[in-house]
Amino acid sequence: MSIVKRFITESIKRTEIDEFLQKKLDRAGYGGVNISKTPLGTHVVIYAMRPGLVIGRGGETIKELASALEQNFKVSNPQISVSEIEVPEFNAYVVASRVASALQRGVHFRRAGFWALNQVMEAGALGAEIVISGKLTTERARFEKFRAGYFPRCGEPALVAMKKAEAHVQLKPGIIGVRVKIMPPDAYFPDKIKLCEPAPEEEEKGAVAQQAESKATTQVAAKAEEQPEVQATEVEDEPPKPEEKQ
């Protein structure tokens, strides 16, 4: 297998696992998965709002997930750990599922979009964008965007720091798609300059050095004052004595 085909198959497998877990752990507030290979097997980290539902009573649910990953997706020795989502508003999966569930309950799409956008921005995100597409008002499909804050379109922050997620919901007119992009507050921007304040230890060292310099100057001045002053007196030249005649 070539390198290109290997990367493609790995990406397809990750996407299939993500979709499987999203359907399986919908009630637990699924927020994404991180898969990494280790010498002992495959480490799978599942992010969820309610980790107790992912683990199950006596670890039954997590054992079922491990066996399903190993049989259906050929994951070697999966070791699953669950991590709780601290701020759900910064997780794109959670926001997309909230908008989708609101649309399924019959909430108007504009109200659902602005409600989710305000929640994300009030939590402290730098920027967010929510796109709802489908047969919204008429038989012709269209999309509507809800955007706020600082939202870069290209560059390293847009590729690395931005959180993205999609969700779909089946309504009477047809399938409605929800796409969410969030720029978290801890995103790194190469063009942003940060001024670092000096540490307190360095300030103390600087103050001690200044005190030592001031003491040295005062001591030098005191020594200069203690030295006796040398008074210079003018000495008149004596006239030469007349030579004695023999």
Buried (B, 14 or more C-beta within 10 A) or exposed (E): EEEEEEEEEEEEBBEEBBEBBBEBBEEBBBBBBEBEEEEEEBBBBBBBBBBEBBBBEEEEBBEEBBEBBBEEBEBEEBEBEBBBBEEBBBBBBBBBBBBBBBBEEEBEBEEBBBBBBEBBBEBEBBBBBBBBBBBBEEEEBEEBEBEBBEBBEEEEBBEEBBBEBBBEBEBEEEEBBBBBBBBBEEBEBEEEEEEEEEEEEEEEEEEEEEEEEEEEEEEEEEEEEEEEEEEEEEEEEEEEEEEEEE
